[in-house]
Amino acid sequence: MNWDFEPTLIKKSHYEKKTGMNLSHVIFHRSKELLEVGAICKWGRHWMVDPTKLEQFIREGGLVEIAQ
């Protein structure tokens, strides 16, 4: 068995600690677009982040606030 599993979704708080970014403002204002592309999803009371899709969304200009 391969135990080198890396989850594609991580908790928002873990992502924020790892990157130093605060996503609260972005999720509040742009949650619809982020949900549509699969960059975030709701799991119980937690927001889960897909780092790859979020970074792709930012690079494509989806979050002008961060990309500048």
C-alpha positions as protocol buffer text, in pm:
chain_id: "A"
residue {
  index: 1
  type: MET
  ca { x: 0 y: 0 z: 0 }
}
residue {
  index: 2
  type: ASN
  ca { x: 104 y: 356 z: -69 }
}
residue {
  index: 3
  type: TRP
  ca { x: 68 y: 568 z: 245 }
}
residue {
  index: 4
  type: ASP
  ca { x: 199 y: 889 z: 83 }
}
residue {
  index: 5
  type: PHE
  ca { x: -155 y: 1023 z: 51 }
}
residue {
  index: 6
  type: GLU
  ca { x: -181 y: 1400 z: 18 }
}
residue {
  index: 7
  type: PRO
  ca { x: -537 y: 1532 z: 60 }
}
residue {
  index: 8
  type: THR
  ca { x: -659 y: 1770 z: -207 }
}
residue {
  index: 9
  type: LEU
  ca { x: -877 y: 1958 z: 42 }
}
residue {
  index: 10
  type: ILE
  ca { x: -744 y: 2114 z: 359 }
}
residue {
  index: 11
  type: LYS
  ca { x: -913 y: 2324 z: 627 }
}
residue {
  index: 12
  type: LYS
  ca { x: -912 y: 2697 z: 562 }
}
residue {
  index: 13
  type: SER
  ca { x: -735 y: 2760 z: 892 }
}
residue {
  index: 14
  type: HIS
  ca { x: -452 y: 2520 z: 801 }
}
residue {
  index: 15
  type: TYR
  ca { x: -417 y: 2680 z: 457 }
}
residue {
  index: 16
  type: GLU
  ca { x: -403 y: 3027 z: 613 }
}
residue {
  index: 17
  type: LYS
  ca { x: -133 y: 2921 z: 862 }
}
residue {
  index: 18
  type: LYS
  ca { x: 68 y: 2757 z: 586 }
}
residue {
  index: 19
  type: THR
  ca { x: 51 y: 3048 z: 339 }
}
residue {
  index: 20
  type: GLY
  ca { x: 7 y: 3351 z: 563 }
}
residue {
  index: 21
  type: MET
  ca { x: -302 y: 3459 z: 367 }
}
residue {
  index: 22
  type: ASN
  ca { x: -633 y: 3549 z: 532 }
}
residue {
  index: 23
  type: LEU
  ca { x: -918 y: 3416 z: 317 }
}
residue {
  index: 24
  type: SER
  ca { x: -1210 y: 3539 z: 530 }
}
residue {
  index: 25
  type: HIS
  ca { x: -1268 y: 3858 z: 329 }
}
residue {
  index: 26
  type: VAL
  ca { x: -1229 y: 3679 z: -3 }
}
residue {
  index: 27
  type: ILE
  ca { x: -1467 y: 3397 z: 93 }
}
residue {
  index: 28
  type: PHE
  ca { x: -1724 y: 3646 z: 222 }
}
residue {
  index: 29
  type: HIS
  ca { x: -1726 y: 3846 z: -102 }
}
residue {
  index: 30
  type: ARG
  ca { x: -1639 y: 3583 z: -366 }
}
residue {
  index: 31
  type: SER
  ca { x: -1769 y: 3252 z: -225 }
}
residue {
  index: 32
  type: LYS
  ca { x: -2005 y: 3193 z: -519 }
}
residue {
  index: 33
  type: GLU
  ca { x: -1726 y: 3205 z: -778 }
}
residue {
  index: 34
  type: LEU
  ca { x: -1488 y: 3003 z: -559 }
}
residue {
  index: 35
  type: LEU
  ca { x: -1753 y: 2735 z: -506 }
}
residue {
  index: 36
  type: GLU
  ca { x: -1825 y: 2719 z: -882 }
}
residue {
  index: 37
  type: VAL
  ca { x: -1462 y: 2647 z: -971 }
}
residue {
  index: 38
  type: GLY
  ca { x: -1417 y: 2404 z: -680 }
}
residue {
  index: 39
  type: ALA
  ca { x: -1154 y: 2611 z: -499 }
}
residue {
  index: 40
  type: ILE
  ca { x: -1352 y: 2594 z: -173 }
}
residue {
  index: 41
  type: CYS
  ca { x: -1633 y: 2385 z: -31 }
}
residue {
  index: 42
  type: LYS
  ca { x: -1824 y: 2370 z: 294 }
}
residue {
  index: 43
  type: TRP
  ca { x: -1773 y: 2066 z: 519 }
}
residue {
  index: 44
  type: GLY
  ca { x: -1991 y: 2094 z: 825 }
}
residue {
  index: 45
  type: ARG
  ca { x: -1905 y: 2429 z: 976 }
}
residue {
  index: 46
  type: HIS
  ca { x: -1559 y: 2441 z: 817 }
}
residue {
  index: 47
  type: TRP
  ca { x: -1448 y: 2582 z: 486 }
}
residue {
  index: 48
  type: MET
  ca { x: -1222 y: 2346 z: 295 }
}
residue {
  index: 49
  type: VAL
  ca { x: -971 y: 2477 z: 40 }
}
residue {
  index: 50
  type: ASP
  ca { x: -828 y: 2308 z: -267 }
}
residue {
  index: 51
  type: PRO
  ca { x: -492 y: 2489 z: -291 }
}
residue {
  index: 52
  type: THR
  ca { x: -431 y: 2398 z: -655 }
}
residue {
  index: 53
  type: LYS
  ca { x: -768 y: 2525 z: -776 }
}
residue {
  index: 54
  type: LEU
  ca { x: -749 y: 2837 z: -558 }
}
residue {
  index: 55
  type: GLU
  ca { x: -405 y: 2928 z: -692 }
}
residue {
  index: 56
  type: GLN
  ca { x: -523 y: 2863 z: -1049 }
}
residue {
  index: 57
  type: PHE
  ca { x: -825 y: 3088 z: -988 }
}
residue {
  index: 58
  type: ILE
  ca { x: -600 y: 3364 z: -855 }
}
residue {
  index: 59
  type: ARG
  ca { x: -354 y: 3334 z: -1146 }
}
residue {
  index: 60
  type: GLU
  ca { x: -637 y: 3355 z: -1401 }
}
residue {
  index: 61
  type: GLY
  ca { x: -739 y: 3689 z: -1251 }
}
residue {
  index: 62
  type: GLY
  ca { x: -1035 y: 3566 z: -1052 }
}
residue {
  index: 63
  type: LEU
  ca { x: -918 y: 3748 z: -741 }
}
residue {
  index: 64
  type: VAL
  ca { x: -785 y: 4083 z: -846 }
}
residue {
  index: 65
  type: GLU
  ca { x: -755 y: 4181 z: -479 }
}
residue {
  index: 66
  type: ILE
  ca { x: -486 y: 3916 z: -420 }
}
residue {
  index: 67
  type: ALA
  ca { x: -323 y: 3901 z: -764 }
}
residue {
  index: 68
  type: GLN
  ca { x: -209 y: 4266 z: -760 }
}
